[in-house]
């Protein structure tokens, strides 16, 4: 069944998005929820919104502080945090690409190729789940353990053999030691992985993107040209139907924020593959099925936010579609038909494909207009904001 929502469900409030407001709004934590609706873009009356966005959920166990955010930013860009000292979080999350990396598949610190595409971090604080297909990873603190300590594939490559060495790299650096003491003043020995993760998560929660042309359009600060207007109407309407999976203020369908419950975490099979004619996806990219073993979850992945989507290619969970034009061709066809090679199969006929994915009659001008509208979601201020950049 297709979810019916208002064509425009977003609110705009003319205020300044600053970290101090984020801290004030969210220091006490709260409950969150998800799923597009006609009213879900509002924060609770007692909680300040963030420049048109509802107040994000901050866990009470890791309240924000300026000192913690500053430390997290430093650590996010620090290669000493990988086992072999060659890679930082920022190696796979580049600010100018909305904290993606421009590669089809991520590459870990040892050169191992990850089976999936690096996801963007813009507005990550509003995501109900945090990876392509793991429904259990709902908090940044938990999610971060995967790239840091995971061994299949190796990303940051921290393990029992080198974790003491990794911590010692920071303990002998007086400057960053002082940052840890400022961020965690109650800890006698503040340099530990729990605090490292808490600091980086705090920094990531400040990565707010809400100054795109689209946001300015909602605030009546700019106007759209005719193509952008047509593209917006297509996106929000029943012709292209993009809004069914990208209809929240964050242009996805798994938002969470203060005052909204319950949390909804849908995953979708879009007909990208059908390698065996029975709905199969190539291992190890089988989506939600990897966690549930339910046949109907084969190939089901999270719909990512489309904010800054023009700079986050290549696309899909495995980076297998190069351009936005090709993405639109894929959706207009109702799935992907691969005619040769190891992944040959007709995804249009995948038995587990979402019923939201059907053939769409889009003209070439329609596709141009949609791409132009998606371009209005690029937030140049976010891509260049010095508060998010590598510390000098």
C-alpha positions in Angstrom: 0.0 0.0 0.0 1.3 3.4 -0.9 1.6 5.9 1.9 -0.3 9.1 1.2 1.2 12.3 2.6 0.9 15.9 2.0 2.9 17.0 -1.1 4.8 19.5 0.9 5.3 18.5 4.6 8.1 20.8 5.5 8.2 23.8 7.7 10.6 26.7 7.7 11.5 29.0 10.5 13.8 31.9 9.9 16.4 31.5 12.7 20.1 30.8 12.8 21.3 27.2 13.0 24.1 27.4 15.5 25.6 24.8 17.8 24.5 26.8 20.9 20.9 26.4 19.9 21.5 22.7 19.2 22.9 22.3 22.7 20.1 24.3 24.3 17.4 22.5 22.5 18.6 18.9 23.1 20.8 18.6 26.1 18.2 16.6 28.1 17.7 14.0 25.4 14.2 12.8 24.5 12.2 10.3 22.5 12.0 10.1 18.8 10.0 8.6 16.0 9.7 8.4 12.2 7.6 8.0 9.2 6.3 10.8 6.9 3.1 12.5 7.8 1.3 15.7 7.2 2.4 17.1 10.6 5.7 15.4 11.5 8.0 18.4 10.7 7.0 20.1 14.0 9.0 19.9 17.2 7.1 19.8 20.5 5.8 23.2 21.6 8.3 23.4 24.5 11.4 22.5 22.4 13.1 25.0 20.1 13.3 24.0 16.5 16.6 24.2 14.6 16.1 26.7 11.8 13.0 25.1 10.5 13.9 21.6 11.7 12.5 19.9 14.7 14.7 19.4 17.7 17.0 16.3 17.3 17.2 13.5 19.8 20.4 13.6 21.9 20.9 10.7 24.2 21.0 11.6 27.9 24.0 9.3 28.3 26.0 11.6 25.9 24.9 15.2 26.2 26.5 17.7 23.9 29.1 20.2 25.1 31.3 22.6 23.2 34.4 20.8 24.5 33.2 17.4 23.4 32.2 18.6 20.0 35.6 20.2 19.5 37.4 17.1 20.5 35.1 15.0 18.3 36.0 17.2 15.3 39.7 16.7 16.0 39.4 13.0 16.3 37.2 12.7 13.2 40.1 14.0 11.1 42.9 12.2 13.0 44.6 9.3 11.2 46.0 8.1 14.5 42.6 6.6 15.2 43.2 3.8 12.8 45.1 0.7 13.7 47.9 1.3 11.2 47.7 5.1 11.5 46.8 5.7 7.9 43.1 6.5 7.9 40.7 8.8 9.7 36.9 8.9 9.7 37.2 11.7 7.2 39.0 9.4 4.8 35.6 8.0 3.8 33.6 11.1 4.7 34.6 14.2 2.8 32.9 17.5 3.7 32.8 18.8 0.1 30.9 15.6 -0.8 28.4 16.0 2.1 30.6 13.5 4.0 30.6 10.8 1.4 33.8 9.9 -0.5 32.8 9.9 -4.2 33.8 6.2 -4.6 31.4 3.3 -5.5 32.7 1.3 -2.6 34.5 2.4 0.6 38.2 1.4 1.1 39.4 0.5 4.5 42.7 1.4 6.2 44.4 -1.9 5.0 43.2 -1.4 1.5 40.3 -3.9 1.8 37.3 -2.9 -0.3 34.0 -2.5 1.6 31.0 -4.1 -0.1 29.0 -0.9 0.3 29.0 2.8 -0.5 30.0 5.3 2.1 26.9 7.0 3.4 26.6 10.8 3.9 26.6 12.3 7.4 24.4 15.4 6.7 21.7 15.5 9.3 22.7 12.1 10.6 21.3 13.0 14.0 17.8 12.7 12.5 18.3 9.2 11.2 16.3 6.4 12.9 18.8 3.8 11.7 22.4 4.5 10.6 23.5 2.0 8.0 22.2 0.7 4.7 20.4 -2.3 6.2 21.1 -3.0 9.9 17.9 -2.3 11.9 19.7 -2.7 15.2 22.1 0.2 14.8 20.1 3.2 15.9 22.6 5.2 17.9 25.8 6.8 16.6 27.7 5.4 19.6 26.8 1.8 18.7 27.2 2.3 14.9 30.7 3.7 15.3 32.0 0.5 16.8 31.5 -1.2 13.4 34.0 0.9 11.4 36.4 1.2 14.3 36.6 -2.4 15.5 35.0 -4.5 12.7 37.2 -7.1 10.9 34.9 -8.1 8.1 35.6 -5.9 6.3 38.5 -4.1 8.0 37.8 -0.3 8.1 39.7 1.6 10.8 41.3 -1.7 11.8 41.5 -1.3 15.6 41.8 -4.7 17.3 43.1 -6.3 20.5 46.7 -6.3 19.1 46.9 -2.6 18.5 44.2 -0.9 20.7 46.7 0.1 23.4 49.1 1.6 20.8 46.2 3.6 19.3 45.3 5.1 22.7 49.0 5.8 23.5 49.3 7.9 20.4 46.9 10.3 22.0 48.2 10.0 25.6 51.6 11.3 24.6 50.1 14.3 22.8 49.7 17.0 25.5 47.5 19.2 23.3 44.8 16.5 22.7 45.2 15.2 26.2 44.1 18.6 27.4 41.1 18.4 25.0 40.1 15.1 26.5 40.4 16.5 30.0 38.2 19.5 29.1 35.6 17.3 27.4 35.5 14.7 30.2 36.5 16.6 33.3 35.1 13.9 35.7 37.4 11.2 34.3 40.8 10.7 35.9 42.0 8.8 32.8 39.8 10.3 30.0 41.5 8.8 26.9 39.6 5.7 26.2 37.5 4.3 23.4 34.2 5.1 25.1 35.1 8.7 25.3 36.5 8.8 21.8 33.3 7.4 20.4 31.2 9.8 22.5 33.2 12.8 21.3 33.0 11.8 17.6 29.2 11.1 17.9 28.8 14.6 19.4 30.5 16.2 16.5 28.5 14.2 14.0 25.3 15.4 15.6 26.2 19.0 14.8 26.5 18.2 11.1 23.2 20.0 10.2 22.4 20.8 6.6 19.4 23.2 6.3 20.6 26.1 4.1 20.1 24.7 0.7 18.3 26.6 -2.0 15.2 24.5 -1.2 15.3 25.6 2.4 15.8 29.2 1.3 12.9 28.8 -1.1 10.6 27.6 1.8 11.6 30.7 3.8 10.8 32.9 0.7 14.4 34.1 0.5 14.9 32.9 -3.1 12.8 31.8 -6.0 12.9 28.7 -8.1 13.2 28.8 -11.9 10.5 27.1 -14.0 12.4 23.8 -14.4 13.0 23.6 -10.6 9.3 24.3 -10.0 8.3 21.5 -12.4 10.8 19.2 -10.8 9.5 19.9 -7.3 5.9 19.3 -8.5 6.9 16.0 -10.0 8.8 15.0 -6.9 6.0 15.8 -4.6 3.2 14.6 -6.8 1.7 11.3 -8.0 3.6 11.2 -11.3 7.1 10.6 -10.1 6.0 9.7 -6.6 9.4 10.3 -5.1 7.9 11.6 -1.9 6.6 8.2 -0.8 10.2 7.2 0.3 11.7 10.7 0.5 8.9 12.8 2.0 10.2 14.0 5.3 12.0 17.3 6.0 15.2 15.2 5.7 14.1 13.7 2.4 14.0 10.1 3.7 11.4 7.9 5.4 13.3 7.1 8.6 13.4 10.5 10.5 13.4 10.8 14.2 13.2 13.8 16.4 12.0 15.0 19.8 8.3 14.5 20.4 7.5 12.1 17.6 6.8 8.4 18.2 6.8 5.6 17.3 10.0 5.2 15.3 9.4 3.7 11.9 12.2 2.0 10.1 11.1 0.9 6.6 13.5 -0.8 4.2 12.8 -1.2 0.5 13.7 -3.6 -2.3 13.8 -1.3 -5.4 14.4 -4.0 -8.0 18.1 -3.3 -8.4 19.0 -7.0 -8.8 17.3 -10.4 -9.5 20.3 -12.6 -10.1 18.6 -15.9 -9.9 15.2 -15.0 -11.2 13.9 -15.6 -7.7 14.6 -12.3 -6.2 18.3 -12.9 -5.3 20.8 -10.1 -4.5 24.5 -10.7 -4.7 26.2 -11.7 -1.5 27.1 -10.0 0.8 24.8 -7.1 -0.2 21.4 -8.8 0.5 20.0 -6.0 2.6 17.8 -6.6 5.6 17.8 -10.4 4.7 21.3 -10.6 6.2 19.8 -9.9 9.7 16.4 -11.5 9.5 16.9 -14.4 7.0 13.3 -13.7 5.9 12.9 -14.2 2.1 10.7 -11.1 1.8 13.6 -9.0 3.2 16.0 -9.9 0.4 17.4 -6.8 -1.2 15.7 -4.4 1.2 17.8 -1.3 2.0 17.2 2.0 3.8 16.1 4.9 1.6 18.9 7.5 2.2 18.3 11.2 2.6 18.4 13.1 -0.7 19.8 16.3 0.9 23.0 17.2 -1.0 22.3 14.3 -3.3 23.9 16.0 -6.3 27.3 15.7 -4.7 27.0 12.3 -3.2 27.3 10.0 -6.2 27.8 7.3 -7.2 24.4 6.0 -6.0 22.7 3.0 -4.4 24.0 0.8 -1.6 26.8 -0.6 -3.8 27.6 2.6 -5.8 26.4 0.8 -9.0 24.6 3.7 -10.6 26.9 6.6 -11.6 24.6 9.6 -12.1 21.3 11.1 -11.0 20.0 10.8 -14.6 20.7 7.1 -14.5 19.0 6.8 -11.1 15.9 8.3 -12.6 16.1 6.0 -15.6 16.2 3.1 -13.2 13.2 4.2 -11.2 11.2 5.1 -14.3 11.8 1.6 -15.6 10.4 0.1 -12.4 13.7 -1.7 -11.7 17.0 -2.6 -13.4 17.4 -5.2 -16.2 21.0 -6.4 -16.3 21.4 -8.4 -19.5 24.8 -10.0 -19.1 27.6 -10.7 -16.5 27.5 -12.3 -13.1 24.7 -10.1 -11.9 22.4 -10.6 -14.9 18.7 -10.6 -14.2 15.6 -8.6 -14.5 15.1 -6.6 -11.3 11.8 -5.3 -12.6 10.4 -8.8 -12.0 11.9 -9.2 -8.6 9.2 -10.9 -6.5 10.2 -9.0 -3.4 10.3 -5.6 -5.0 8.4 -2.9 -3.2 5.0 -2.1 -4.6 6.1 1.6 -4.6 8.5 0.8 -7.4 6.5 0.6 -10.6 7.1 1.9 -14.1 6.8 5.7 -14.3 6.1 7.6 -17.5 8.7 10.3 -17.4 9.8 12.3 -20.4 13.4 13.4 -20.9 12.3 16.9 -19.9 10.7 15.5 -16.7 14.0 13.9 -15.8 15.9 17.1 -16.4 13.4 19.0 -14.2 13.8 16.4 -11.5 17.6 16.6 -11.6 17.4 20.4 -11.4 15.1 20.2 -8.4 17.4 17.7 -6.7 20.1 20.2 -7.3 18.3 22.7 -5.1 18.9 20.3 -2.1 22.6 21.1 -2.2 23.7 23.2 0.8 26.9 25.0 -0.2 27.2 26.5 3.3 27.3 22.9 4.7 29.9 21.8 2.2 32.2 24.7 3.1 31.3 25.4 6.7 34.6 25.9 8.6 33.0 24.5 11.8 32.9 21.1 10.1 36.2 21.2 8.4 39.6 19.7 9.3 41.0 21.6 12.3 43.9 23.9 11.4 
